[in-house]
Amino acid sequence: MKKKRNKDFFNPFYNRTWHRYIALTIVIVMIVALIAAFSLPMLNF
């Protein structure tokens, strides 16, 4: 519960979470693009 330990733990974890969030956003965008590509022709027809 020490401030020094919290800072040491938060710095690497924050960087890792950032990378994970970026990867998740990319995956979500790809999935949304695929759904849009499949749904657009279905809506037209």
QUIRA-V580657 format. One line per field, one symbol per residue. ss: DSSP state (H for helix, E for strand, C for the rest). phi: phi as a letter, one per 40 degrees, with the letter a starting at -180 (. if undefined). psi: psi as a letter, one per 30 degrees, with the letter a starting at -180 (. if undefined). A space follows every 50 residues. Layout:
BEGIN
ss->???
phi->???
psi->???
END
This chain:
BEGIN
ss->CCHHHHHHHHHHHHHHHHHHHHHHHHHHHHHHHHHHHHHHHHHHC
phi->.ccccdccccdccccccdcccccccccccccccccccccdccccc
psi->gkeeeeeeeeeeeeeeeeeeeeeeeeeeeeeeeeeeeeeeeeee.
END
